Amino acid sequence: MTIARFFKHAVSSHVARRMFPPAALDAIQKAIAAGEARHQGQVCFAIEGVLPLGDVLRKRSARQRAHEVFAHLRVWDTQHNSGVLIYVLVADRAIEILADRGIAARVPESDWVSICTRLRERFLAGDFLAGAIDGVTAVSDILAQHFPTDGTHVANELPDRPILL
């Protein structure tokens, strides 16, 4: 653990709400709903400002935390095993995408990494909303390719509203 990382997590608890105000959360929610109209997958967008300081002291990574959030939000528990989590850890400037086994078996990890890289670049440029929507759209494009809608109603198994942890 570095002192800089500890300091970021100690003082940055409200940054996520400034980066993603209610209007931005509304727009991301609409992008998720529009994407899910094109496929049978489920997209979950989770934003966490900081880790608890105990996790920082234990050197918990954003990837480890994303796995915990994936399980806690039950992204793995969708009908077609096609849930995808986009996890943003603001203090570490980290973005992780985790896919359930149904979609992970069809999509190489490099595709998810590529989307994370694009999001990170947009976020570093201060373009949080457009970056988030671009990421949601890219994930939905992949889901539409592998789990296209068949015209029947698909239950919304995960909330479309981004979750602020």
N, CA, C and O atoms as a DFTB+ gen file, in Angstrom:
660 C
 N C O
     1  1       0.840      -1.172       0.000
     2  2       0.000       0.000       0.000
     3  2       0.886       1.236       0.000
     4  3       1.869       1.322       0.736
     5  1       0.519       2.173      -0.831
     6  2       1.256       3.420      -0.828
     7  2       0.507       4.449       0.001
     8  3      -0.707       4.364       0.187
     9  1       1.248       5.406       0.484
    10  2       0.647       6.496       1.251
    11  2      -0.321       7.281       0.356
    12  3      -1.374       7.721       0.817
    13  1       0.033       7.455      -0.909
    14  2      -0.825       8.196      -1.832
    15  2      -2.178       7.509      -1.993
    16  3      -3.217       8.169      -1.982
    17  1      -2.167       6.187      -2.143
    18  2      -3.443       5.466      -2.290
    19  2      -4.269       5.588      -1.017
    20  3      -5.476       5.822      -1.081
    21  1      -3.638       5.434       0.121
    22  2      -4.343       5.572       1.384
    23  2      -4.978       6.954       1.491
    24  3      -6.139       7.081       1.879
    25  1      -4.214       7.988       1.145
    26  2      -4.708       9.364       1.233
    27  2      -5.899       9.572       0.302
    28  3      -6.894      10.181       0.695
    29  1      -5.803       9.070      -0.932
    30  2      -6.911       9.210      -1.891
    31  2      -8.194       8.599      -1.339
    32  3      -9.272       9.180      -1.462
    33  1      -8.069       7.436      -0.737
    34  2      -9.256       6.763      -0.210
    35  2      -9.755       7.426       1.069
    36  3     -10.938       7.332       1.396
    37  1      -8.869       8.087       1.785
    38  2      -9.261       8.742       3.028
    39  2     -10.034      10.039       2.778
    40  3     -10.877      10.419       3.590
    41  1      -9.758      10.717       1.669
    42  2     -10.340      12.052       1.475
    43  2     -11.265      12.177       0.262
    44  3     -11.769      13.269       0.003
    45  1     -11.500      11.120      -0.473
    46  2     -12.230      11.236      -1.744
    47  2     -13.640      10.661      -1.717
    48  3     -14.166      10.287      -2.765
    49  1     -14.250      10.584      -0.570
    50  2     -15.527       9.874      -0.482
    51  2     -16.657      10.521      -1.280
    52  3     -17.586       9.819      -1.680
    53  1     -16.615      11.821      -1.525
    54  2     -17.724      12.482      -2.222
    55  2     -17.450      12.749      -3.695
    56  3     -18.299      13.307      -4.391
    57  1     -16.287      12.360      -4.173
    58  2     -15.921      12.633      -5.563
    59  2     -16.853      11.910      -6.544
    60  3     -17.227      12.482      -7.569
    61  1     -17.225      10.680      -6.248
    62  2     -18.071       9.910      -7.166
    63  2     -19.402      10.611      -7.405
    64  3     -19.904      10.611      -8.529
    65  1     -19.974      11.200      -6.383
    66  2     -21.262      11.884      -6.547
    67  2     -21.117      13.151      -7.384
    68  3     -22.061      13.544      -8.071
    69  1     -19.959      13.793      -7.340
    70  2     -19.726      14.959      -8.196
    71  2     -19.500      14.532      -9.645
    72  3     -19.950      15.211     -10.568
    73  1     -18.810      13.417      -9.846
    74  2     -18.560      12.922     -11.199
    75  2     -19.834      12.396     -11.846
    76  3     -20.021      12.514     -13.057
    77  1     -20.702      11.819     -11.035
    78  2     -21.927      11.184     -11.536
    79  2     -23.133      11.741     -10.775
    80  3     -23.698      11.056      -9.923
    81  1     -23.527      12.978     -11.081
    82  2     -24.708      13.560     -10.423
    83  2     -25.981      12.856     -10.899
    84  3     -25.926      12.049     -11.828
    85  1     -27.113      13.147     -10.281
    86  2     -28.365      12.465     -10.652
    87  2     -28.690      12.506     -12.149
    88  3     -29.167      11.511     -12.696
    89  1     -28.449      13.609     -12.807
    90  2     -28.750      13.686     -14.248
    91  2     -27.885      12.701     -15.038
    92  3     -28.352      12.108     -16.011
    93  1     -26.641      12.527     -14.626
    94  2     -25.765      11.556     -15.301
    95  2     -26.251      10.134     -15.043
    96  3     -26.250       9.302     -15.950
    97  1     -26.664       9.855     -13.816
    98  2     -27.184       8.528     -13.495
    99  2     -28.446       8.238     -14.317
   100  3     -28.655       7.112     -14.766
   101  1     -29.281       9.262     -14.507
   102  2     -30.479       9.099     -15.350
   103  2     -30.097       8.726     -16.776
   104  3     -30.690       7.825     -17.369
   105  1     -29.096       9.429     -17.329
   106  2     -28.676       9.176     -18.713
   107  2     -28.058       7.783     -18.860
   108  3     -28.293       7.105     -19.860
   109  1     -27.278       7.359     -17.878
   110  2     -26.681       6.012     -17.925
   111  2     -27.788       4.966     -17.826
   112  3     -27.758       3.957     -18.531
   113  1     -28.754       5.203     -16.958
   114  2     -29.885       4.281     -16.824
   115  2     -30.614       4.129     -18.158
   116  3     -30.969       3.015     -18.544
   117  1     -30.839       5.227     -18.857
   118  2     -31.512       5.178     -20.161
   119  2     -30.671       4.403     -21.175
   120  3     -31.214       3.654     -21.987
   121  1     -29.359       4.577     -21.132
   122  2     -28.478       3.850     -22.055
   123  2     -28.524       2.347     -21.778
   124  3     -28.534       1.541     -22.708
   125  1     -28.552       1.977     -20.502
   126  2     -28.648       0.555     -20.149
   127  2     -29.974      -0.013     -20.645
   128  3     -30.003      -1.086     -21.247
   129  1     -31.070       0.698     -20.396
   130  2     -32.392       0.220     -20.836
   131  2     -32.447       0.093     -22.358
   132  3     -32.988      -0.885     -22.875
   133  1     -31.899       1.061     -23.074
   134  2     -31.897       1.004     -24.542
   135  2     -31.070      -0.181     -25.032
   136  3     -31.464      -0.870     -25.973
   137  1     -29.935      -0.416     -24.398
   138  2     -29.100      -1.558     -24.775
   139  2     -29.790      -2.874     -24.503
   140  3     -29.737      -3.789     -25.325
   141  1     -30.438      -2.978     -23.354
   142  2     -31.089      -4.231     -22.994
   143  2     -32.297      -4.531     -23.882
   144  3     -32.761      -5.671     -23.921
   145  1     -32.808      -3.540     -24.587
   146  2     -33.885      -3.784     -25.544
   147  2     -33.365      -4.537     -26.767
   148  3     -34.148      -5.087     -27.543
   149  1     -32.021      -4.559     -26.940
   150  2     -31.411      -5.207     -28.106
   151  2     -30.867      -6.595     -27.815
   152  3     -30.439      -7.287     -28.738
   153  1     -30.870      -7.024     -26.550
   154  2     -30.273      -8.313     -26.207
   155  2     -30.948      -8.927     -24.992
   156  3     -31.802      -8.310     -24.355
   157  1     -30.549     -10.149     -24.688
   158  2     -31.118     -10.870     -23.553
   159  2     -30.194     -10.843     -22.337
   160  3     -30.407     -11.580     -21.374
   161  1     -29.180     -10.001     -22.382
   162  2     -28.260      -9.883     -21.256
   163  2     -28.744      -8.855     -20.259
   164  3     -29.787      -8.227     -20.441
   165  1     -27.968      -8.696     -19.202
   166  2     -28.248      -7.723     -18.159
   167  2     -26.966      -6.957     -17.867
   168  3     -25.912      -7.556     -17.652
   169  1     -27.057      -5.632     -17.860
   170  2     -25.894      -4.784     -17.598
   171  2     -26.114      -4.081     -16.269
   172  3     -27.178      -3.514     -16.017
   173  1     -25.112      -4.126     -15.438
   174  2     -25.139      -3.460     -14.138
   175  2     -23.945      -2.511     -14.075
   176  3     -22.817      -2.916     -14.359
   177  1     -24.181      -1.263     -13.708
   178  2     -23.130      -0.246     -13.636
   179  2     -23.007       0.171     -12.177
   180  3     -23.948       0.721     -11.605
   181  1     -21.860      -0.087     -11.578
   182  2     -21.646       0.232     -10.162
   183  2     -20.478       1.199     -10.015
   184  3     -19.420       1.014     -10.618
   185  1     -20.685       2.225      -9.208
   186  2     -19.685       3.262      -8.980
   187  2     -19.381       3.292      -7.493
   188  3     -20.281       3.391      -6.660
   189  1     -18.102       3.205      -7.177
   190  2     -17.681       3.275      -5.781
   191  2     -16.626       4.363      -5.664
   192  3     -15.623       4.348      -6.377
   193  1     -16.857       5.295      -4.769
   194  2     -15.910       6.394      -4.603
   195  2     -14.590       5.936      -4.010
   196  3     -13.517       6.204      -4.550
   197  1     -14.692       5.248      -2.901
   198  2     -13.496       4.805      -2.173
   199  2     -13.742       3.426      -1.583
   200  3     -14.884       2.997      -1.418
   201  1     -12.667       2.753      -1.275
   202  2     -12.746       1.510      -0.518
   203  2     -12.687       1.838       0.963
   204  3     -12.130       2.866       1.348
   205  1     -13.251       0.981       1.794
   206  2     -13.028       1.158       3.223
   207  2     -11.517       1.130       3.498
   208  3     -10.777       0.385       2.856
   209  1     -11.079       1.935       4.440
   210  2      -9.639       2.052       4.679
   211  2      -9.003       0.726       5.081
   212  3      -7.822       0.502       4.813
   213  1      -9.767      -0.151       5.718
   214  2      -9.239      -1.478       6.043
   215  2      -8.889      -2.259       4.784
   216  3      -7.879      -2.962       4.751
   217  1      -9.712      -2.140       3.753
   218  2      -9.420      -2.800       2.480
   219  2      -8.188      -2.201       1.827
   220  3      -7.395      -2.914       1.214
   221  1      -8.029      -0.900       1.957
   222  2      -6.836      -0.247       1.389
   223  2      -5.594      -0.751       2.113
   224  3      -4.581      -1.046       1.478
   225  1      -5.666      -0.852       3.428
   226  2      -4.520      -1.334       4.209
   227  2      -4.186      -2.790       3.861
   228  3      -3.023      -3.192       3.898
   229  1      -5.200      -3.561       3.528
   230  2      -4.981      -4.960       3.141
   231  2      -4.598      -5.101       1.668
   232  3      -4.452      -6.213       1.162
   233  1      -4.437      -3.974       0.989
   234  2      -4.027      -3.933      -0.424
   235  2      -5.042      -4.604      -1.349
   236  3      -4.675      -5.225      -2.346
   237  1      -6.294      -4.471      -1.009
   238  2      -7.348      -5.018      -1.868
   239  2      -7.351      -4.252      -3.192
   240  3      -7.326      -3.021      -3.207
   241  1      -7.380      -4.979      -4.279
   242  2      -7.370      -4.355      -5.604
   243  2      -8.793      -4.039      -6.059
   244  3      -9.768      -4.552      -5.511
   245  1      -8.884      -3.191      -7.062
   246  2     -10.190      -2.886      -7.650
   247  2     -10.803      -4.157      -8.236
   248  3     -12.014      -4.360      -8.149
   249  1      -9.980      -5.003      -8.826
   250  2     -10.482      -6.250      -9.419
   251  2     -11.084      -7.151      -8.340
   252  3     -12.148      -7.738      -8.537
   253  1     -10.398      -7.257      -7.199
   254  2     -10.924      -8.067      -6.101
   255  2     -12.258      -7.506      -5.606
   256  3     -13.205      -8.253      -5.358
   257  1     -12.315      -6.187      -5.468
   258  2     -13.557      -5.556      -5.014
   259  2     -14.671      -5.746      -6.056
   260  3     -15.827      -5.965      -5.694
   261  1     -14.324      -5.662      -7.342
   262  2     -15.326      -5.863      -8.390
   263  2     -15.932      -7.263      -8.293
   264  3     -17.137      -7.430      -8.481
   265  1     -15.111      -8.258      -8.002
   266  2     -15.640      -9.625      -7.839
   267  2     -16.625      -9.693      -6.671
   268  3     -17.653     -10.364      -6.754
   269  1     -16.305      -9.001      -5.601
   270  2     -17.199      -8.972      -4.443
   271  2     -18.525      -8.285      -4.797
   272  3     -19.598      -8.770      -4.439
   273  1     -18.437      -7.162      -5.496
   274  2     -19.643      -6.430      -5.910
   275  2     -20.465      -7.272      -6.882
   276  3     -21.692      -7.298      -6.792
   277  1     -19.802      -7.960      -7.808
   278  2     -20.461      -8.846      -8.771
   279  2     -21.319      -9.873      -8.032
   280  3     -22.468     -10.117      -8.402
   281  1     -20.757     -10.462      -6.999
   282  2     -21.492     -11.456      -6.220
   283  2     -22.590     -10.803      -5.385
   284  3     -23.718     -11.294      -5.352
   285  1     -22.270      -9.709      -4.718
   286  2     -23.237      -9.035      -3.844
   287  2     -24.470      -8.565      -4.619
   288  3     -25.594      -8.684      -4.132
   289  1     -24.261      -8.030      -5.825
   290  2     -25.368      -7.530      -6.639
   291  2     -26.048      -8.635      -7.451
   292  3     -27.017      -8.386      -8.167
   293  1     -25.529      -9.844      -7.328
   294  2     -26.090     -11.038      -7.983
   295  2     -26.091     -10.917      -9.513
   296  3     -27.027     -11.359     -10.180
   297  1     -25.045     -10.322     -10.046
   298  2     -24.923     -10.193     -11.494
   299  2     -24.791     -11.570     -12.131
   300  3     -25.133     -11.747     -13.300
   301  1     -24.305     -12.528     -11.387
   302  2     -24.135     -13.908     -11.851
   303  2     -25.457     -14.670     -11.918
   304  3     -25.502     -15.774     -12.460
   305  1     -26.519     -14.104     -11.382
   306  2     -27.763     -14.843     -11.183
   307  2     -28.837     -14.443     -12.190
   308  3     -29.968     -14.152     -11.801
   309  1     -28.496     -14.423     -13.482
   310  2     -29.481     -14.078     -14.507
   311  2     -29.864     -15.327     -15.295
   312  3     -29.117     -16.305     -15.325
   313  1     -31.008     -15.286     -15.917
   314  2     -31.564     -16.452     -16.597
   315  2     -30.609     -17.051     -17.626
   316  3     -30.478     -18.272     -17.711
   317  1     -29.952     -16.214     -18.398
   318  2     -29.082     -16.708     -19.468
   319  2     -27.590     -16.677     -19.082
   320  3     -26.722     -16.866     -19.934
   321  1     -27.306     -16.440     -17.808
   322  2     -25.914     -16.316     -17.345
   323  2     -25.168     -15.290     -18.196
   324  3     -24.018     -15.489     -18.587
   325  1     -25.869     -14.184     -18.469
   326  2     -25.316     -13.169     -19.356
   327  2     -25.272     -11.793     -18.701
   328  3     -25.414     -10.772     -19.374
   329  1     -25.076     -11.773     -17.394
   330  2     -24.937     -10.502     -16.693
   331  2     -23.529      -9.959     -16.831
   332  3     -22.555     -10.713     -16.832
   333  1     -23.431      -8.637     -16.947
   334  2     -22.134      -7.972     -17.056
   335  2     -22.109      -6.805     -16.077
   336  3     -23.029      -5.988     -16.044
   337  1     -21.052      -6.738     -15.286
   338  2     -20.852      -5.643     -14.343
   339  2     -19.788      -4.702     -14.881
   340  3     -18.690      -5.128     -15.239
   341  1     -20.119      -3.429     -14.936
   342  2     -19.125      -2.380     -15.183
   343  2     -18.908      -1.721     -13.825
   344  3     -19.816      -1.098     -13.276
   345  1     -17.704      -1.864     -13.294
   346  2     -17.382      -1.377     -11.947
   347  2     -16.354      -0.260     -12.055
   348  3     -15.310      -0.415     -12.690
   349  1     -16.667       0.866     -11.425
   350  2     -15.772       2.026     -11.426
   351  2     -15.379       2.309      -9.975
   352  3     -16.239       2.529      -9.123
   353  1     -14.074       2.302      -9.705
   354  2     -13.548       2.684      -8.395
   355  2     -12.830       4.020      -8.572
   356  3     -11.690       4.076      -9.033
   357  1     -13.515       5.075      -8.198
   358  2     -13.068       6.432      -8.499
   359  2     -11.706       6.748      -7.899
   360  3     -10.835       7.254      -8.606
   361  1     -11.497       6.470      -6.632
   362  2     -10.246       6.851      -5.971
   363  2      -9.014       6.243      -6.650
   364  3      -7.953       6.866      -6.689
   365  1      -9.156       5.042      -7.179
   366  2      -8.035       4.378      -7.860
   367  2      -8.040       4.616      -9.373
   368  3      -7.145       4.163     -10.086
   369  1      -9.061       5.334      -9.848
   370  2      -9.224       5.523     -11.299
   371  2      -9.205       4.174     -12.017
   372  3      -8.576       4.006     -13.062
   373  1      -9.907       3.235     -11.427
   374  2      -9.925       1.860     -11.931
   375  2     -11.299       1.529     -12.484
   376  3     -12.325       1.928     -11.933
   377  1     -11.296       0.794     -13.576
   378  2     -12.521       0.314     -14.193
   379  2     -12.339      -1.167     -14.459
   380  3     -11.337      -1.588     -15.037
   381  1     -13.310      -1.950     -14.035
   382  2     -13.281      -3.394     -14.243
   383  2     -14.604      -3.818     -14.869
   384  3     -15.664      -3.305     -14.512
   385  1     -14.533      -4.743     -15.792
   386  2     -15.736      -5.338     -16.352
   387  2     -15.659      -6.833     -16.082
   388  3     -14.694      -7.504     -16.447
   389  1     -16.708      -7.338     -15.429
   390  2     -16.809      -8.760     -15.135
   391  2     -18.055      -9.304     -15.815
   392  3     -19.127      -8.703     -15.752
   393  1     -17.897     -10.446     -16.464
   394  2     -19.009     -11.064     -17.183
   395  2     -19.314     -12.428     -16.594
   396  3     -18.415     -13.174     -16.207
   397  1     -20.598     -12.738     -16.534
   398  2     -21.039     -14.045     -16.070
   399  2     -20.574     -15.122     -17.046
   400  3     -20.184     -14.827     -18.175
   401  1     -20.620     -16.348     -16.602
   402  2     -20.038     -17.462     -17.359
   403  2     -20.640     -17.652     -18.745
   404  3     -19.937     -18.093     -19.655
   405  1     -21.908     -17.336     -18.933
   406  2     -22.532     -17.523     -20.238
   407  2     -21.943     -16.628     -21.313
   408  3     -21.757     -17.051     -22.454
   409  1     -21.654     -15.401     -20.946
   410  2     -21.058     -14.469     -21.917
   411  2     -19.537     -14.560     -21.886
   412  3     -18.891     -14.398     -22.921
   413  1     -18.958     -14.815     -20.723
   414  2     -17.494     -14.914     -20.627
   415  2     -16.950     -16.051     -21.490
   416  3     -15.832     -15.966     -21.999
   417  1     -17.739     -17.113     -21.654
   418  2     -17.298     -18.245     -22.475
   419  2     -17.252     -17.889     -23.959
   420  3     -16.604     -18.583     -24.743
   421  1     -17.933     -16.818     -24.346
   422  2     -18.024     -16.444     -25.757
   423  2     -17.183     -15.231     -26.132
   424  3     -16.933     -14.991     -27.313
   425  1     -16.749     -14.470     -25.144
   426  2     -16.064     -13.205     -25.411
   427  2     -14.675     -13.238     -24.772
   428  3     -14.552     -13.504     -23.577
   429  1     -13.640     -12.973     -25.550
   430  2     -12.297     -12.961     -24.963
   431  2     -12.129     -11.807     -23.974
   432  3     -12.708     -10.734     -24.146
   433  1     -11.344     -12.044     -22.958
   434  2     -11.081     -11.022     -21.937
   435  2     -10.541      -9.737     -22.567
   436  3     -10.788      -8.643     -22.060
   437  1      -9.815      -9.868     -23.656
   438  2      -9.244      -8.687     -24.312
   439  2     -10.336      -7.715     -24.781
   440  3     -10.095      -6.509     -24.831
   441  1     -11.513      -8.207     -25.120
   442  2     -12.607      -7.312     -25.508
   443  2     -13.056      -6.451     -24.330
   444  3     -13.307      -5.257     -24.491
   445  1     -13.156      -7.052     -23.154
   446  2     -13.544      -6.292     -21.960
   447  2     -12.447      -5.297     -21.590
   448  3     -12.738      -4.163     -21.210
   449  1     -11.193      -5.718     -21.699
   450  2     -10.062      -4.830     -21.378
   451  2     -10.067      -3.626     -22.310
   452  3      -9.797      -2.504     -21.881
   453  1     -10.368      -3.856     -23.568
   454  2     -10.421      -2.770     -24.536
   455  2     -11.485      -1.737     -24.153
   456  3     -11.253      -0.533     -24.256
   457  1     -12.639      -2.209     -23.716
   458  2     -13.693      -1.287     -23.288
   459  2     -13.243      -0.520     -22.043
   460  3     -13.462       0.688     -21.945
   461  1     -12.621      -1.211     -21.106
   462  2     -12.114      -0.548     -19.896
   463  2     -11.108       0.539     -20.255
   464  3     -11.124       1.620     -19.665
   465  1     -10.250       0.264     -21.199
   466  2      -9.246       1.237     -21.628
   467  2      -9.923       2.477     -22.203
   468  3      -9.531       3.603     -21.895
   469  1     -10.937       2.271     -23.037
   470  2     -11.670       3.407     -23.613
   471  2     -12.342       4.231     -22.526
   472  3     -12.292       5.460     -22.559
   473  1     -12.966       3.570     -21.571
   474  2     -13.606       4.291     -20.473
   475  2     -12.581       5.083     -19.683
   476  3     -12.796       6.256     -19.377
   477  1     -11.473       4.449     -19.354
   478  2     -10.431       5.110     -18.571
   479  2      -9.938       6.370     -19.285
   480  3      -9.751       7.408     -18.651
   481  1      -9.729       6.283     -20.593
   482  2      -9.267       7.445     -21.364
   483  2     -10.290       8.574     -21.311
   484  3      -9.928       9.738     -21.137
   485  1     -11.561       8.230     -21.461
   486  2     -12.610       9.259     -21.412
   487  2     -12.698       9.870     -20.016
   488  3     -12.845      11.084     -19.873
   489  1     -12.609       9.027     -18.988
   490  2     -12.689       9.531     -17.622
   491  2     -11.499      10.429     -17.300
   492  3     -11.665      11.469     -16.662
   493  1     -10.301      10.039     -17.732
   494  2      -9.114      10.866     -17.485
   495  2      -9.234      12.221     -18.167
   496  3      -8.676      13.210     -17.692
   497  1      -9.958      12.271     -19.274
   498  2     -10.194      13.527     -19.980
   499  2     -11.337      14.330     -19.332
   500  3     -11.661      15.427     -19.787
   501  1     -11.943      13.778     -18.273
   502  2     -13.029      14.459     -17.582
   503  2     -14.384      14.269     -18.226
   504  3     -15.342      14.954     -17.867
   505  1     -14.479      13.355     -19.168
   506  2     -15.714      13.120     -19.915
   507  2     -16.429      11.904     -19.324
   508  3     -16.534      10.861     -19.970
   509  1     -16.914      12.048     -18.100
   510  2     -17.449      10.918     -17.352
   511  2     -18.752      10.380     -17.949
   512  3     -18.893       9.172     -18.140
   513  1     -19.686      11.255     -18.238
   514  2     -20.973      10.793     -18.741
   515  2     -20.837      10.138     -20.113
   516  3     -21.319       9.024     -20.316
   517  1     -20.191      10.815     -21.047
   518  2     -20.042      10.231     -22.392
   519  2     -19.234       8.941     -22.331
   520  3     -19.525       7.990     -23.056
   521  1     -18.230       8.904     -21.478
   522  2     -17.439       7.681     -21.328
   523  2     -18.274       6.535     -20.796
   524  3     -18.185       5.411     -21.289
   525  1     -19.089       6.818     -19.786
   526  2     -19.945       5.774     -19.210
   527  2     -20.943       5.260     -20.244
   528  3     -21.146       4.053     -20.372
   529  1     -21.554       6.167     -20.968
   530  2     -22.527       5.755     -21.983
   531  2     -21.838       4.971     -23.094
   532  3     -22.384       3.985     -23.590
   533  1     -20.644       5.402     -23.485
   534  2     -19.875       4.662     -24.496
   535  2     -19.578       3.243     -24.002
   536  3     -19.689       2.283     -24.766
   537  1     -19.206       3.112     -22.740
   538  2     -18.923       1.789     -22.178
   539  2     -20.160       0.904     -22.144
   540  3     -20.097      -0.273     -22.498
   541  1     -21.276       1.467     -21.720
   542  2     -22.534       0.713     -21.677
   543  2     -22.921       0.272     -23.089
   544  3     -23.344      -0.865     -23.297
   545  1     -22.774       1.169     -24.045
   546  2     -23.119       0.841     -25.432
   547  2     -22.219      -0.261     -25.976
   548  3     -22.693      -1.171     -26.657
   549  1     -20.921      -0.185     -25.678
   550  2     -19.986      -1.214     -26.158
   551  2     -20.315      -2.578     -25.549
   552  3     -20.278      -3.589     -26.250
   553  1     -20.633      -2.615     -24.266
   554  2     -21.018      -3.872     -23.622
   555  2     -22.313      -4.393     -24.247
   556  3     -22.433      -5.588     -24.518
   557  1     -23.269      -3.512     -24.472
   558  2     -24.534      -3.929     -25.080
   559  2     -24.328      -4.439     -26.504
   560  3     -25.017      -5.364     -26.933
   561  1     -23.394      -3.851     -27.235
   562  2     -23.091      -4.337     -28.587
   563  2     -22.610      -5.789     -28.543
   564  3     -23.011      -6.612     -29.366
   565  1     -21.755      -6.085     -27.582
   566  2     -21.247      -7.455     -27.433
   567  2     -22.392      -8.401     -27.042
   568  3     -22.522      -9.493     -27.594
   569  1     -23.207      -7.969     -26.096
   570  2     -24.332      -8.810     -25.677
   571  2     -25.321      -9.026     -26.821
   572  3     -25.857     -10.123     -26.976
   573  1     -25.565      -7.993     -27.618
   574  2     -26.490      -8.128     -28.754
   575  2     -25.942      -9.101     -29.798
   576  3     -26.707      -9.781     -30.482
   577  1     -24.640      -9.162     -29.915
   578  2     -24.026     -10.098     -30.857
   579  2     -24.195     -11.542     -30.402
   580  3     -24.472     -12.425     -31.213
   581  1     -24.028     -11.781     -29.105
   582  2     -24.030     -13.146     -28.580
   583  2     -25.365     -13.591     -27.968
   584  3     -25.656     -14.786     -27.918
   585  1     -26.170     -12.636     -27.507
   586  2     -27.468     -12.930     -26.894
   587  2     -28.524     -11.980     -27.457
   588  3     -29.133     -11.218     -26.707
   589  1     -28.744     -12.020     -28.767
   590  2     -29.719     -11.083     -29.349
   591  2     -31.128     -11.367     -28.842
   592  3     -31.461     -12.492     -28.470
   593  1     -31.934     -10.331     -28.837
   594  2     -33.321     -10.510     -28.448
   595  2     -34.043     -11.319     -29.518
   596  3     -33.741     -11.204     -30.706
   597  1     -34.986     -12.127     -29.095
   598  2     -35.761     -12.914     -30.051
   599  2     -37.165     -12.331     -30.223
   600  3     -38.046     -12.976     -30.790
   601  1     -37.361     -11.123     -29.737
   602  2     -38.646     -10.455     -29.873
   603  2     -39.593     -10.665     -28.709
   604  3     -40.608      -9.977     -28.598
   605  1     -39.268     -11.612     -27.840
   606  2     -40.125     -11.834     -26.673
   607  2     -39.674     -10.906     -25.547
   608  3     -38.545     -10.416     -25.532
   609  1     -40.572     -10.685     -24.623
   610  2     -40.258      -9.831     -23.475
   611  2     -39.177     -10.489     -22.613
   612  3     -39.265     -11.672     -22.284
   613  1     -38.177      -9.720     -22.259
   614  2     -37.117     -10.201     -21.380
   615  2     -37.272      -9.490     -20.038
   616  3     -37.287      -8.261     -19.973
   617  1     -37.384     -10.266     -18.985
   618  2     -37.516      -9.686     -17.650
   619  2     -36.266      -8.895     -17.310
   620  3     -35.150      -9.303     -17.631
   621  1     -36.464      -7.765     -16.661
   622  2     -35.335      -6.948     -16.222
   623  2     -34.880      -7.488     -14.864
   624  3     -35.473      -7.180     -13.830
   625  1     -33.834      -8.287     -14.885
   626  2     -33.409      -9.004     -13.686
   627  2     -32.486      -8.194     -12.776
   628  3     -32.365      -8.485     -11.586
   629  1     -31.839      -7.181     -13.342
   630  2     -30.953      -6.317     -12.568
   631  2     -31.407      -4.865     -12.763
   632  3     -31.951      -4.521     -13.812
   633  1     -31.188      -4.034     -11.775
   634  2     -31.617      -2.627     -11.934
   635  2     -30.818      -1.939     -13.045
   636  3     -29.610      -2.137     -13.174
   637  1     -31.519      -1.127     -13.843
   638  2     -30.845      -0.348     -14.879
   639  2     -30.156       0.874     -14.269
   640  3     -29.170       1.369     -14.816
   641  1     -30.667       1.354     -13.150
   642  2     -30.105       2.543     -12.501
   643  2     -28.698       2.216     -12.000
   644  3     -28.508       1.219     -11.304
   645  1     -27.710       3.046     -12.347
   646  2     -26.370       2.825     -11.794
   647  2     -26.416       2.852     -10.270
   648  3     -27.200       3.584      -9.667
   649  1     -25.576       2.054      -9.676
   650  2     -25.563       1.908      -8.223
   651  2     -24.345       2.625      -7.676
   652  3     -23.213       2.334      -8.062
   653  1     -24.587       3.564      -6.774
   654  2     -23.506       4.243      -6.063
   655  2     -23.263       3.493      -4.760
   656  3     -24.117       3.473      -3.874
   657  1     -22.102       2.885      -4.656
   658  2     -21.783       2.095      -3.460
   659  2     -21.148       2.968      -2.393
   660  3     -20.811       2.478      -1.315
